[in-house]
Amino acid sequence: DQQVKQNSPSLSVQEGRISILNCDYTNSMFDYFLWYKKYPAEGPTFLISISSIKDKNEDGRFTVFLNKSAKHLSLHIVPSQPGDSAVYFCACGNEKLTFGTGTRLTIIP
Amino acid sequence: DAMVIQNPRYQVTQFGKPVTLSCSQTLNHNVMYWYQQKSSQAPKLLFHYYDKDFNNEADTPDNFQSRRPNTSFCFLDIRSPGLGDAAMYLCATSRRQGLGETQYFGPGTRLLVL
C-alpha cells in the first residue's frame, strides 16, 4: 500500500533544459509536501516544500507545483545544472512524512 | 556546523547478533526519527522521539528498539538481526513535531547482516 509514488525511477536531462520530477499520492489528508535531494553517501537534504493551501512555491531555480484535486505534485528545475544530478524524494504528510521511492536525475553536460 | 551524525557509517553483524546504531545531533532539536530504507524503496519511519516521549509505528517489528538518553543522542537497537534487516538506517531530527517542520537527516548507517 504505497501512499506516495514516484513512477519514474530515473530521468536524464540535458544541461540547461528543464527537469520535471513527478510525484503522486493517495492520502487526501496530507497537508504538507516536500522534496528532498540525496547525493551518494549522504543523507537526504531538504530542498523545497509547499503547504496544501498553495499551488506553487518557487525558490530560485526550483519550483514545486501542487495539484490537490489530482493528488499530484511536481518539481521543476530550470535551468538544470550538472550539480543537480542526485536522487530526488518527494515526501508527503502532516506530523509524519511518507516518502516516495525516489527518482534518479542525471544531468547530461 | 550544526549537524546530524551517524556512527558507524557501515556496520556488519551476524544473523541473530544484537547490534546498536547511534545518532547524535548538534541542532538541539526536540524530535529525533529513525527510518529504514531498503534498496530502491522509500525511507520507512520506524519510530520517533518527541523529547522523551517514544512513538512507535504500528508496523515496526518488536525486534527494533530505541533509546534516547538525552537530547543529543538516540540509539537504534536491533535485538536479533535477520537477513531482511539489511538496509540503510537514517536518523533525522526536527525542531518540533508538526505540520511543516523540516527534517534534517544524517548520512545513514548501512547495515549488512551475514
Backbone of each chain as ProteinMPNN parsed JSONL, in Angstrom:
{"seq_chain_A": "DQQVKQNSPSLSVQEGRISILNCDYTNSMFDYFLWYKKYPAEGPTFLISISSIKDKNEDGRFTVFLNKSAKHLSLHIVPSQPGDSAVYFCACGNEKLTFGTGTRLTIIP", "coords_chain_A": {"N_chain_A": [[0.848, -1.184, 0.0], [1.262, 1.656, -1.196], [1.477, 4.881, -0.469], [2.616, 7.115, -1.514], [3.911, 7.83, -4.594], [6.535, 7.665, -6.908], [6.806, 7.442, -10.089], [8.741, 7.373, -12.017], [11.744, 5.9, -12.071], [14.148, 6.876, -12.951], [15.672, 9.672, -14.644], [16.891, 11.503, -17.354], [18.381, 14.51, -18.32], [19.258, 17.173, -20.442], [21.884, 19.468, -19.819], [21.0, 22.743, -18.838], [18.419, 22.57, -19.764], [14.939, 22.067, -18.797], [14.157, 20.222, -15.895], [11.751, 17.928, -14.876], [10.227, 16.515, -12.242], [8.054, 14.068, -10.977], [5.343, 13.277, -8.719], [2.955, 11.295, -7.123], [0.185, 10.978, -4.919], [-1.952, 9.281, -2.564], [-3.341, 9.742, -0.243], [-5.669, 11.866, 0.955], [-5.491, 13.338, 3.216], [-3.025, 14.38, 3.57], [-1.102, 17.244, 4.24], [1.109, 18.7, 3.783], [3.947, 19.086, 1.749], [7.021, 17.962, 0.51], [10.225, 18.178, -1.054], [13.153, 16.306, -1.231], [16.658, 16.052, -1.677], [19.193, 13.804, -2.586], [22.523, 12.986, -2.407], [25.019, 10.505, -3.312], [26.187, 8.518, -0.594], [25.437, 10.359, 1.286], [22.998, 11.786, 3.548], [19.472, 12.456, 2.893], [18.739, 15.797, 1.875], [16.889, 18.681, 2.644], [14.979, 20.359, 0.193], [12.803, 21.935, -0.998], [9.492, 23.044, -0.175], [5.871, 22.796, 0.105], [2.733, 23.944, 1.185], [-0.633, 22.729, 1.669], [-2.375, 24.737, 1.084], [-1.462, 26.207, -0.926], [-0.606, 26.417, -4.459], [1.721, 26.616, -5.742], [5.193, 27.011, -5.263], [8.149, 28.799, -5.211], [11.682, 28.776, -5.441], [14.406, 30.173, -6.282], [15.996, 28.358, -8.752], [14.282, 26.289, -8.463], [11.004, 25.039, -8.463], [8.012, 24.092, -6.986], [5.021, 22.478, -7.731], [1.643, 22.023, -6.872], [-1.129, 19.995, -7.277], [-3.969, 19.544, -5.936], [-6.451, 18.381, -6.451], [-5.854, 16.435, -8.278], [-4.115, 15.027, -6.805], [-1.31, 15.317, -7.026], [2.067, 16.222, -7.276], [4.791, 18.225, -8.457], [8.205, 18.797, -9.269], [10.069, 21.34, -10.607], [13.045, 22.066, -12.211], [14.966, 24.61, -13.328], [17.363, 26.583, -14.993], [18.636, 23.276, -15.603], [21.471, 21.929, -13.927], [24.753, 20.379, -13.858], [25.399, 19.752, -11.182], [22.95, 19.173, -10.132], [22.448, 16.549, -10.434], [21.303, 13.778, -8.84], [19.481, 11.812, -6.407], [16.056, 12.301, -6.078], [13.622, 12.71, -3.666], [10.186, 12.754, -3.04], [8.097, 13.812, -0.376], [5.328, 13.42, 1.718], [2.882, 14.581, 4.009], [1.699, 15.221, 7.363], [2.083, 15.515, 10.465], [3.86, 13.455, 10.37], [6.073, 12.124, 7.917], [5.613, 10.638, 4.731], [7.444, 8.956, 2.418], [8.31, 8.946, -1.097], [9.672, 6.596, -3.515], [11.792, 7.648, -4.852], [13.514, 9.404, -7.497], [16.063, 9.086, -9.78], [17.96, 11.603, -10.966], [19.782, 12.57, -13.748], [21.967, 14.841, -15.038], [22.966, 15.767, -18.138], [25.962, 16.881, -19.447]], "CA_chain_A": [[0.0, 0.0, 0.0], [2.198, 2.748, -1.309], [0.679, 6.098, -0.48], [3.337, 8.14, -2.27], [4.546, 7.128, -5.704], [7.325, 8.341, -7.928], [6.741, 6.379, -11.084], [9.932, 7.345, -12.863], [12.934, 5.63, -11.253], [15.287, 7.655, -13.423], [15.385, 10.72, -15.627], [18.096, 12.163, -17.873], [18.043, 15.81, -18.907], [20.407, 17.941, -20.94], [22.219, 20.668, -19.053], [20.369, 23.964, -19.318], [16.992, 22.359, -20.033], [14.105, 21.928, -17.61], [13.922, 18.893, -15.327], [10.447, 17.845, -14.224], [10.08, 15.281, -11.475], [6.656, 13.934, -10.601], [5.017, 12.518, -7.515], [1.516, 11.135, -6.918], [-0.141, 10.471, -3.591], [-3.332, 8.794, -2.483], [-3.975, 10.136, 1.011], [-6.153, 13.25, 0.874], [-5.221, 14.012, 4.492], [-1.696, 15.008, 3.556], [-1.228, 18.699, 4.28], [2.391, 19.365, 3.554], [4.648, 18.311, 0.738], [8.418, 18.379, 0.473], [11.19, 17.498, -1.906], [14.489, 16.13, -0.69], [17.682, 15.698, -2.65], [20.17, 12.93, -1.938], [23.75, 12.589, -3.105], [25.563, 9.242, -2.81], [26.912, 8.514, 0.691], [24.94, 11.411, 2.159], [21.579, 11.695, 3.839], [18.638, 13.398, 2.132], [18.721, 17.182, 2.33], [15.67, 19.388, 2.287], [15.13, 21.221, -0.974], [11.714, 22.892, -1.123], [8.245, 22.491, 0.339], [4.649, 23.531, -0.208], [1.596, 23.534, 2.005], [-1.799, 22.382, 0.857], [-3.17, 25.927, 0.746], [-0.84, 26.839, -2.084], [-0.423, 25.532, -5.599], [3.046, 26.834, -6.324], [6.2, 27.658, -4.427], [9.347, 28.95, -6.022], [12.902, 29.146, -4.723], [15.495, 30.167, -7.247], [15.776, 27.507, -9.929], [13.383, 25.196, -8.083], [9.601, 25.366, -8.272], [7.154, 22.949, -6.726], [3.627, 22.682, -8.08], [0.747, 21.08, -6.217], [-2.487, 19.88, -7.811], [-4.624, 18.751, -4.9], [-7.551, 17.576, -6.988], [-5.247, 15.283, -8.935], [-3.168, 14.436, -5.841], [-0.074, 15.264, -7.8], [2.992, 17.352, -7.173], [5.937, 18.123, -9.345], [9.356, 19.673, -9.009], [10.688, 21.832, -11.824], [14.373, 22.648, -12.033], [15.332, 25.253, -14.586], [17.92, 25.58, -15.877], [19.286, 22.161, -14.928], [22.93, 22.018, -13.876], [25.341, 19.073, -13.525], [25.317, 19.524, -9.739], [21.602, 18.73, -9.772], [22.398, 15.091, -10.549], [21.09, 13.23, -7.493], [18.18, 11.157, -6.263], [15.084, 13.229, -5.512], [12.495, 12.075, -2.988], [9.089, 13.573, -2.547], [7.588, 13.381, 0.922], [4.006, 13.983, 1.972], [2.43, 14.252, 5.35], [1.337, 16.29, 8.283], [3.096, 15.417, 11.518], [4.852, 12.486, 9.939], [6.283, 12.15, 6.48], [5.655, 9.414, 3.942], [8.336, 9.221, 1.303], [8.298, 8.167, -2.323], [10.831, 5.721, -3.722], [12.882, 8.43, -5.408], [13.833, 9.458, -8.926], [17.467, 9.442, -10.002], [18.098, 12.592, -12.031], [21.128, 12.713, -14.312], [22.072, 15.99, -15.936], [23.984, 15.457, -19.148], [26.629, 18.14, -19.84]], "C_chain_A": [[0.888, 1.239, 0.0], [1.413, 4.038, -1.46], [1.309, 7.205, -1.309], [4.137, 7.429, -3.353], [5.338, 8.08, -6.585], [7.548, 7.308, -9.022], [7.945, 6.306, -12.009], [11.151, 7.083, -11.986], [14.13, 6.483, -11.679], [14.852, 8.62, -14.51], [16.708, 11.331, -16.052], [17.681, 13.418, -18.61], [19.327, 16.504, -19.335], [20.619, 19.172, -20.053], [21.57, 21.897, -19.691], [18.881, 23.827, -19.609], [16.237, 22.235, -18.711], [14.015, 20.463, -17.189], [12.58, 18.928, -14.613], [10.333, 16.483, -13.547], [8.665, 15.235, -10.903], [6.453, 13.023, -9.402], [3.495, 12.467, -7.383], [1.259, 10.556, -5.53], [-1.616, 10.09, -3.545], [-4.083, 9.315, -1.26], [-4.385, 11.611, 0.973], [-5.937, 14.026, 2.173], [-3.851, 14.664, 4.542], [-1.862, 16.523, 3.415], [0.023, 19.438, 3.858], [3.222, 18.47, 2.681], [6.062, 18.862, 0.581], [9.161, 17.605, -0.606], [12.539, 17.484, -1.204], [15.401, 15.681, -1.813], [18.733, 14.861, -1.935], [21.324, 12.624, -2.875], [24.219, 11.255, -2.537], [26.337, 9.448, -1.51], [26.518, 9.681, 1.595], [23.468, 11.165, 2.466], [20.785, 12.658, 2.977], [18.714, 14.801, 2.725], [17.476, 17.873, 1.796], [15.912, 20.356, 1.14], [14.059, 22.32, -1.004], [10.44, 22.231, -0.631], [7.068, 23.351, -0.103], [3.545, 23.039, 0.712], [0.374, 23.371, 1.112], [-2.63, 23.6, 0.458], [-2.607, 26.663, -0.467], [-0.813, 25.867, -3.257], [0.949, 25.677, -6.245], [3.952, 27.47, -5.28], [7.512, 27.644, -5.193], [10.52, 29.362, -5.148], [14.068, 29.041, -5.695], [15.158, 29.335, -8.473], [14.736, 26.416, -9.686], [11.97, 25.714, -7.847], [8.839, 24.079, -8.009], [5.716, 23.354, -7.024], [2.789, 21.608, -7.393], [-0.628, 21.148, -6.861], [-3.249, 18.952, -6.867], [-5.734, 17.878, -5.458], [-7.028, 16.315, -7.67], [-4.326, 14.51, -7.996], [-1.805, 14.224, -6.508], [0.777, 16.477, -7.47], [4.182, 17.119, -8.077], [6.995, 19.123, -8.921], [9.964, 20.041, -10.36], [12.036, 22.449, -11.471], [14.764, 23.278, -13.367], [16.22, 26.46, -14.321], [18.624, 24.476, -15.087], [20.799, 22.292, -15.034], [23.498, 20.653, -13.498], [25.269, 18.745, -12.032], [23.945, 19.107, -9.258], [21.463, 17.217, -9.878], [22.379, 14.484, -9.151], [19.806, 12.406, -7.537], [17.247, 12.126, -5.548], [13.908, 12.432, -4.93], [11.413, 13.106, -2.745], [8.612, 12.97, -1.23], [6.299, 14.126, 1.199], [3.619, 13.689, 3.407], [1.834, 15.421, 6.086], [2.348, 16.245, 9.415], [4.192, 14.441, 11.148], [4.933, 12.516, 8.422], [6.242, 10.745, 5.9], [6.415, 9.733, 2.667], [7.983, 8.393, 0.085], [9.59, 7.386, -2.467], [12.006, 6.432, -4.386], [12.984, 8.342, -6.918], [15.283, 9.888, -9.059], [17.552, 10.358, -11.215], [19.56, 12.678, -12.454], [21.101, 13.875, -15.289], [23.251, 15.734, -16.873], [24.639, 16.758, -19.611], [26.549, 18.384, -21.344]], "O_chain_A": [[1.218, 1.791, 1.049], [0.755, 4.253, -2.478], [0.622, 8.125, -1.755], [4.938, 6.539, -3.067], [4.867, 9.156, -6.953], [8.381, 6.412, -8.887], [8.15, 5.307, -12.699], [11.556, 7.964, -11.227], [15.014, 6.775, -10.873], [13.842, 8.434, -15.188], [17.552, 11.641, -15.211], [16.754, 13.403, -19.42], [20.351, 16.42, -18.658], [19.671, 19.817, -19.606], [21.587, 22.069, -20.91], [18.162, 24.823, -19.692], [16.836, 22.292, -17.637], [13.822, 19.577, -18.022], [12.303, 19.844, -13.839], [10.343, 15.441, -14.202], [8.15, 16.237, -10.408], [7.257, 12.138, -9.111], [2.826, 13.491, -7.519], [2.036, 9.74, -5.035], [-2.414, 10.522, -4.376], [-5.313, 9.327, -1.241], [-3.53, 12.497, 0.962], [-6.172, 15.233, 2.223], [-3.556, 15.423, 5.466], [-2.641, 17.013, 2.598], [0.0, 20.643, 3.61], [3.217, 17.249, 2.837], [6.267, 20.074, 0.526], [8.755, 16.513, -1.006], [13.0, 18.489, -0.664], [14.979, 15.024, -2.764], [19.119, 15.172, -0.808], [21.145, 12.087, -3.968], [23.865, 10.902, -1.412], [27.054, 10.436, -1.354], [27.209, 9.957, 2.576], [22.781, 10.438, 1.748], [21.354, 13.579, 2.39], [18.75, 14.963, 3.945], [17.071, 17.672, 0.651], [16.911, 21.075, 1.112], [14.389, 23.505, -1.032], [10.316, 21.007, -0.662], [7.232, 24.461, -0.607], [3.443, 21.842, 0.982], [0.353, 23.814, -0.036], [-3.495, 23.501, -0.412], [-3.203, 27.619, -0.963], [-0.974, 24.658, -3.084], [1.291, 24.949, -7.178], [3.538, 28.346, -4.52], [7.926, 26.623, -5.743], [10.382, 30.18, -4.238], [14.637, 27.969, -5.902], [14.157, 29.578, -9.147], [14.357, 25.7, -10.614], [11.761, 26.693, -7.131], [9.002, 23.093, -8.727], [5.258, 24.424, -6.626], [3.173, 20.44, -7.338], [-1.22, 22.221, -6.977], [-3.178, 17.729, -6.99], [-5.938, 16.757, -4.991], [-7.672, 15.266, -7.644], [-3.815, 13.45, -8.36], [-1.252, 13.125, -6.54], [0.285, 17.603, -7.392], [4.53, 15.988, -8.414], [6.709, 20.147, -8.302], [10.327, 19.17, -11.152], [12.143, 23.254, -10.545], [14.88, 22.599, -14.388], [15.865, 27.296, -13.491], [19.153, 24.735, -14.006], [21.34, 22.7, -16.062], [22.801, 19.849, -12.88], [25.097, 17.583, -11.661], [23.785, 18.725, -8.099], [20.451, 16.661, -9.448], [23.319, 14.655, -8.375], [19.139, 12.318, -8.568], [17.614, 12.705, -4.525], [13.294, 11.605, -5.604], [11.698, 14.215, -2.291], [8.717, 11.763, -1.011], [6.195, 15.325, 0.942], [3.993, 12.652, 3.955], [1.513, 16.46, 5.509], [3.39, 16.894, 9.321], [5.336, 14.596, 11.577], [3.978, 12.886, 7.739], [6.759, 9.794, 6.487], [6.071, 10.661, 1.934], [7.436, 7.296, 0.195], [10.493, 7.502, -1.638], [13.099, 5.872, -4.471], [12.597, 7.348, -7.533], [15.688, 10.92, -8.523], [17.258, 9.953, -12.34], [20.455, 12.837, -11.624], [20.318, 13.892, -16.239], [24.38, 15.514, -16.434], [23.951, 17.647, -20.114], [27.057, 19.392, -21.834]]}, "seq_chain_B": "DAMVIQNPRYQVTQFGKPVTLSCSQTLNHNVMYWYQQKSSQAPKLLFHYYDKDFNNEADTPDNFQSRRPNTSFCFLDIRSPGLGDAAMYLCATSRRQGLGETQYFGPGTRLLVL", "coords_chain_B": {"N_chain_B": [[29.733, 23.396, 12.322], [26.269, 22.922, 12.673], [24.796, 19.71, 12.928], [23.687, 16.383, 11.952], [24.816, 13.364, 13.063], [25.898, 10.133, 12.281], [26.939, 7.044, 13.495], [28.266, 3.729, 13.332], [29.252, 4.398, 9.876], [29.116, 2.202, 8.263], [28.061, -1.011, 9.09], [28.631, -4.278, 10.003], [27.068, -7.223, 10.892], [26.312, -10.355, 12.509], [23.883, -12.845, 11.748], [21.296, -12.784, 14.018], [22.846, -11.638, 16.023], [22.95, -9.119, 18.403], [22.797, -5.622, 17.604], [23.78, -2.204, 17.706], [22.981, 0.976, 16.55], [24.043, 4.357, 16.267], [23.104, 7.79, 16.761], [23.716, 11.207, 16.716], [23.141, 14.664, 17.476], [23.708, 18.107, 16.852], [21.979, 20.123, 16.699], [20.164, 20.688, 18.608], [17.535, 19.848, 18.507], [14.125, 18.937, 19.186], [12.898, 16.627, 18.309], [13.59, 13.349, 17.261], [14.143, 10.96, 14.728], [13.972, 7.62, 13.424], [14.585, 5.98, 10.427], [14.128, 3.306, 8.122], [15.637, 2.237, 5.18], [15.372, 0.293, 2.443], [16.909, -1.175, -0.457], [16.164, 0.649, -3.362], [13.736, 1.401, -2.347], [11.342, 3.429, -0.552], [12.299, 5.572, 2.175], [11.362, 4.383, 5.339], [9.487, 5.117, 8.14], [10.407, 4.143, 11.354], [10.253, 4.695, 14.164], [9.843, 7.498, 16.433], [11.126, 10.024, 18.637], [9.697, 12.478, 20.64], [11.019, 14.822, 22.449], [11.302, 13.112, 25.355], [9.336, 11.368, 24.869], [8.325, 8.424, 23.448], [7.45, 7.193, 20.278], [6.095, 4.703, 18.553], [5.898, 3.235, 15.337], [3.087, 1.511, 13.977], [3.618, -0.761, 12.473], [6.219, -1.435, 12.972], [8.627, -3.852, 13.635], [8.929, -5.836, 16.655], [11.5, -6.471, 17.157], [13.012, -4.25, 16.838], [14.252, -1.627, 18.722], [14.502, 1.444, 20.598], [16.473, 4.02, 22.109], [16.74, 7.039, 23.931], [18.858, 8.724, 25.553], [19.481, 11.361, 26.146], [19.001, 14.775, 24.947], [20.703, 14.999, 22.769], [21.478, 12.495, 21.784], [20.508, 9.432, 20.172], [19.623, 6.042, 19.974], [19.478, 3.109, 17.983], [18.46, -0.087, 18.486], [18.844, -3.335, 17.404], [17.595, -6.293, 18.145], [17.803, -9.01, 17.395], [19.107, -9.445, 14.651], [17.883, -10.14, 11.411], [18.294, -11.518, 8.08], [16.685, -9.992, 6.488], [16.789, -7.509, 7.621], [18.856, -6.097, 6.7], [19.835, -3.049, 5.509], [19.725, 0.518, 4.786], [19.983, 2.713, 7.446], [18.498, 5.557, 8.539], [18.857, 8.471, 10.411], [17.023, 11.211, 11.632], [16.252, 14.643, 12.44], [14.034, 17.087, 13.877], [12.971, 20.401, 14.661], [10.564, 20.799, 15.994], [7.569, 18.886, 16.444], [5.207, 18.368, 13.975], [3.078, 20.016, 11.545], [4.721, 21.045, 8.705], [7.299, 21.074, 9.692], [10.636, 20.896, 8.978], [12.668, 18.097, 8.336], [15.906, 17.055, 9.235], [18.495, 15.18, 7.99], [20.824, 12.597, 8.881], [23.855, 11.021, 7.526], [23.377, 8.346, 7.354], [23.514, 4.833, 8.263], [24.767, 1.978, 6.913], [23.663, -1.229, 7.147], [24.794, -4.503, 7.205], [23.919, -7.851, 7.213], [25.177, -10.907, 8.024]], "CA_chain_B": [[28.425, 23.386, 11.693], [25.28, 22.053, 13.298], [24.591, 18.595, 12.032], [23.244, 15.086, 12.437], [25.953, 12.463, 12.867], [25.569, 8.727, 12.496], [28.08, 6.141, 13.6], [29.238, 3.868, 12.251], [28.65, 4.553, 8.559], [28.876, 0.842, 7.793], [28.051, -1.961, 10.197], [28.407, -5.671, 9.623], [26.741, -8.054, 12.042], [25.922, -11.721, 12.178], [22.49, -13.215, 11.943], [20.929, -13.011, 15.403], [23.718, -10.953, 16.981], [22.43, -7.749, 18.625], [23.599, -4.53, 17.076], [23.295, -0.867, 18.059], [23.387, 2.094, 15.699], [23.915, 5.577, 17.058], [22.847, 9.054, 16.1], [23.838, 12.369, 17.592], [22.797, 15.9, 16.774], [24.142, 19.356, 17.495], [20.968, 21.113, 16.348], [19.304, 20.882, 19.773], [16.153, 19.635, 18.096], [13.337, 18.157, 20.133], [12.389, 15.39, 17.746], [14.546, 12.505, 16.534], [13.457, 9.911, 13.989], [14.728, 6.55, 12.763], [13.991, 5.439, 9.225], [14.789, 2.186, 7.453], [15.488, 2.32, 3.732], [15.916, -0.827, 1.685], [17.321, -0.805, -1.806], [15.124, 1.082, -4.307], [12.478, 1.647, -1.657], [11.23, 4.697, 0.156], [12.58, 5.537, 3.614], [10.175, 3.999, 6.105], [9.636, 5.529, 9.532], [10.315, 3.076, 12.364], [9.743, 5.355, 15.375], [10.449, 8.79, 16.703], [11.04, 10.578, 19.978], [9.465, 13.9, 20.848], [11.692, 14.897, 23.739], [11.486, 11.75, 25.879], [8.156, 10.574, 24.515], [8.62, 7.475, 22.382], [6.31, 6.923, 19.415], [6.429, 3.566, 17.701], [4.966, 2.998, 14.24], [2.315, 0.29, 14.238], [4.158, -1.926, 11.778], [7.635, -1.638, 13.297], [8.774, -5.123, 14.352], [9.387, -5.773, 18.049], [12.945, -6.663, 17.096], [13.629, -2.93, 16.795], [14.035, -0.812, 19.91], [15.242, 2.694, 20.549], [16.746, 4.701, 23.372], [17.196, 8.427, 23.801], [19.286, 9.077, 26.916], [19.449, 12.819, 26.303], [18.544, 15.473, 23.738], [21.647, 14.916, 21.66], [21.762, 11.145, 21.308], [19.436, 8.462, 20.02], [20.172, 4.763, 19.546], [18.596, 2.087, 17.417], [18.91, -1.42, 18.856], [18.197, -4.452, 16.719], [17.886, -7.335, 19.14], [18.186, -10.253, 16.728], [19.005, -9.079, 13.238], [17.699, -11.146, 10.382], [18.809, -11.118, 6.765], [15.781, -8.969, 5.967], [17.029, -6.226, 8.279], [19.93, -5.405, 5.987], [19.241, -1.831, 4.935], [20.287, 1.787, 5.237], [19.208, 3.275, 8.557], [18.645, 7.007, 8.532], [18.402, 9.229, 11.569], [16.653, 12.579, 11.271], [15.783, 15.461, 13.554], [13.295, 18.295, 13.562], [12.893, 21.284, 15.814], [9.323, 20.463, 16.671], [6.745, 17.9, 15.755], [4.012, 19.011, 13.471], [2.973, 20.383, 10.147], [5.69, 21.974, 8.141], [8.627, 21.018, 10.281], [11.624, 20.249, 8.132], [13.507, 17.097, 8.962], [17.304, 17.093, 8.824], [18.946, 13.8, 8.006], [22.22, 12.196, 8.916], [24.297, 10.344, 6.31], [22.914, 6.966, 7.336], [24.371, 3.68, 8.546], [24.379, 0.817, 6.1], [23.792, -2.463, 7.932], [24.886, -5.764, 6.475], [23.722, -8.994, 8.098], [25.759, -12.111, 7.415]], "C_chain_B": [[27.492, 22.442, 12.446], [24.93, 20.921, 12.349], [24.022, 17.38, 12.761], [24.327, 14.072, 12.058], [25.505, 11.046, 13.151], [26.844, 7.899, 12.489], [27.607, 4.724, 13.895], [28.517, 4.114, 10.922], [28.314, 3.199, 7.938], [28.993, -0.094, 8.993], [27.752, -3.346, 9.65], [28.117, -6.451, 10.896], [26.361, -9.446, 11.561], [24.452, -11.924, 12.457], [22.241, -13.489, 13.435], [21.783, -12.298, 16.432], [23.258, -9.51, 17.167], [23.393, -6.688, 18.098], [22.945, -3.201, 17.467], [23.861, 0.155, 17.091], [23.157, 3.378, 16.485], [23.727, 6.795, 16.174], [23.026, 10.167, 17.115], [23.55, 13.619, 16.769], [23.267, 17.102, 17.584], [23.147, 20.477, 17.228], [20.074, 21.479, 17.531], [17.819, 20.765, 19.42], [15.437, 18.715, 19.073], [12.977, 16.77, 19.622], [13.511, 14.645, 17.014], [13.809, 11.303, 15.964], [14.463, 8.844, 13.552], [13.915, 6.023, 11.596], [14.807, 4.234, 8.771], [14.551, 2.354, 5.949], [16.167, 1.128, 3.081], [16.131, -0.399, 0.242], [16.118, -0.512, -2.693], [13.759, 1.28, -3.657], [12.502, 3.001, -0.97], [11.719, 4.542, 1.593], [11.287, 5.291, 4.384], [10.402, 4.34, 7.567], [9.437, 4.342, 10.466], [9.697, 3.615, 13.66], [10.373, 6.731, 15.486], [10.261, 9.151, 18.168], [10.687, 12.051, 19.864], [9.885, 14.172, 22.281], [11.894, 13.467, 24.241], [10.31, 10.842, 25.547], [8.452, 9.734, 23.283], [7.342, 7.174, 21.609], [6.697, 5.859, 18.396], [5.423, 3.478, 16.558], [4.329, 1.617, 14.418], [2.952, -0.945, 13.606], [5.66, -2.109, 12.007], [7.782, -2.926, 14.101], [9.309, -4.922, 15.761], [10.893, -5.921, 18.168], [13.702, -5.33, 17.147], [13.23, -2.147, 18.039], [14.833, 0.472, 19.771], [15.412, 3.256, 21.946], [17.179, 6.126, 23.069], [17.591, 8.91, 25.192], [19.317, 10.573, 27.188], [19.057, 13.453, 24.973], [19.408, 15.165, 22.536], [21.767, 13.537, 21.033], [20.493, 10.297, 21.192], [20.036, 7.197, 19.442], [19.08, 3.879, 18.967], [19.201, 0.733, 17.755], [18.119, -2.447, 18.055], [18.576, -5.697, 17.498], [18.385, -8.615, 18.494], [18.061, -10.035, 15.223], [18.808, -10.286, 12.339], [18.224, -10.623, 9.057], [17.963, -9.994, 6.175], [15.954, -7.6, 6.596], [18.197, -5.474, 7.664], [19.331, -4.23, 5.227], [20.112, -0.64, 5.305], [19.389, 2.304, 6.349], [19.534, 4.757, 8.673], [18.085, 7.593, 9.824], [18.065, 10.641, 11.091], [16.201, 13.323, 12.51], [14.884, 16.566, 13.018], [13.133, 19.092, 14.835], [11.664, 20.96, 16.663], [8.647, 19.354, 15.881], [5.532, 18.63, 15.217], [4.147, 19.444, 12.033], [4.059, 21.367, 9.753], [7.064, 21.944, 8.732], [9.575, 20.246, 9.382], [12.425, 19.239, 8.933], [14.912, 17.156, 8.357], [17.9, 15.699, 9.033], [20.451, 13.686, 8.215], [22.57, 11.421, 7.658], [23.864, 8.881, 6.232], [23.975, 5.971, 7.771], [23.868, 2.52, 7.704], [24.684, -0.443, 6.885], [23.789, -3.668, 7.011], [24.775, -6.901, 7.47], [24.22, -10.254, 7.393], [25.171, -13.385, 7.993]], "O_chain_B": [[27.864, 21.325, 12.806], [24.784, 21.119, 11.143], [23.896, 17.352, 13.985], [24.699, 13.944, 10.892], [24.817, 10.786, 14.138], [27.699, 8.03, 11.613], [26.642, 4.539, 14.636], [27.289, 4.041, 10.866], [27.35, 3.071, 7.183], [29.911, 0.025, 9.804], [26.769, -3.562, 8.94], [28.857, -6.34, 11.874], [26.124, -9.677, 10.375], [23.861, -11.25, 13.301], [22.908, -14.334, 14.033], [21.468, -12.352, 17.621], [23.182, -8.756, 16.197], [24.614, -6.838, 18.142], [21.721, -3.095, 17.546], [25.067, 0.196, 16.844], [22.209, 3.483, 17.263], [24.131, 6.823, 15.012], [22.54, 10.076, 18.242], [23.693, 13.633, 15.546], [23.228, 17.111, 18.814], [23.433, 21.644, 17.495], [19.322, 22.452, 17.474], [16.972, 21.48, 19.958], [16.04, 17.843, 19.697], [12.776, 15.845, 20.409], [14.275, 15.237, 16.252], [12.961, 10.705, 16.626], [15.642, 9.128, 13.342], [12.743, 5.671, 11.73], [16.013, 4.156, 9.003], [13.426, 2.581, 5.504], [17.386, 0.973, 3.16], [15.597, 0.614, -0.209], [15.179, -1.304, -2.774], [12.741, 1.322, -4.348], [13.551, 3.629, -0.829], [11.564, 3.468, 2.174], [10.258, 5.909, 4.114], [11.386, 3.908, 8.167], [8.437, 3.629, 10.385], [8.735, 3.05, 14.18], [11.295, 7.084, 14.751], [9.361, 8.65, 18.843], [11.298, 12.786, 19.089], [9.186, 13.794, 23.221], [12.599, 12.689, 23.599], [10.307, 9.667, 25.917], [8.785, 10.256, 22.219], [6.288, 6.932, 22.198], [7.514, 6.089, 17.505], [4.222, 3.63, 16.782], [4.949, 0.689, 14.937], [2.839, -2.048, 14.141], [6.299, -2.877, 11.288], [7.137, -3.084, 15.137], [10.042, -3.971, 16.033], [11.485, -5.535, 19.176], [14.892, -5.297, 17.463], [12.051, -2.019, 18.368], [15.727, 0.575, 18.931], [14.606, 3.004, 22.842], [17.882, 6.39, 22.094], [16.76, 9.444, 25.926], [19.193, 11.002, 28.335], [18.811, 12.752, 23.991], [18.912, 15.077, 21.412], [22.124, 13.424, 19.86], [19.554, 10.42, 21.98], [20.86, 7.256, 18.53], [17.928, 3.902, 19.402], [20.327, 0.436, 17.355], [16.888, -2.427, 18.032], [19.737, -6.106, 17.51], [19.31, -9.243, 19.009], [17.055, -10.387, 14.606], [19.473, -11.311, 12.486], [18.556, -9.445, 8.923], [18.474, -9.143, 5.447], [15.335, -6.631, 6.156], [18.495, -4.346, 8.058], [18.43, -4.401, 4.405], [21.097, -0.767, 6.032], [18.166, 2.326, 6.205], [20.683, 5.151, 8.876], [16.986, 7.25, 10.261], [18.759, 11.193, 10.237], [15.815, 12.715, 13.508], [14.967, 16.934, 11.846], [13.153, 18.547, 15.939], [11.738, 20.863, 17.888], [9.096, 18.952, 14.808], [4.904, 19.417, 15.925], [5.184, 19.263, 11.395], [4.269, 22.388, 10.407], [7.928, 22.717, 8.317], [9.338, 19.08, 9.067], [12.813, 19.5, 10.072], [15.084, 17.287, 7.145], [17.814, 15.125, 10.118], [21.232, 14.54, 7.794], [21.707, 11.181, 6.812], [23.969, 8.252, 5.18], [25.174, 6.229, 7.663], [22.701, 2.134, 7.775], [25.833, -0.694, 7.247], [22.912, -3.833, 6.162], [25.48, -6.906, 8.479], [23.747, -10.614, 6.315], [25.554, -14.482, 7.587]]}, "name": "protein", "num_of_chains": 2, "seq": "DQQVKQNSPSLSVQEGRISILNCDYTNSMFDYFLWYKKYPAEGPTFLISISSIKDKNEDGRFTVFLNKSAKHLSLHIVPSQPGDSAVYFCACGNEKLTFGTGTRLTIIPDAMVIQNPRYQVTQFGKPVTLSCSQTLNHNVMYWYQQKSSQAPKLLFHYYDKDFNNEADTPDNFQSRRPNTSFCFLDIRSPGLGDAAMYLCATSRRQGLGETQYFGPGTRLLVL"}
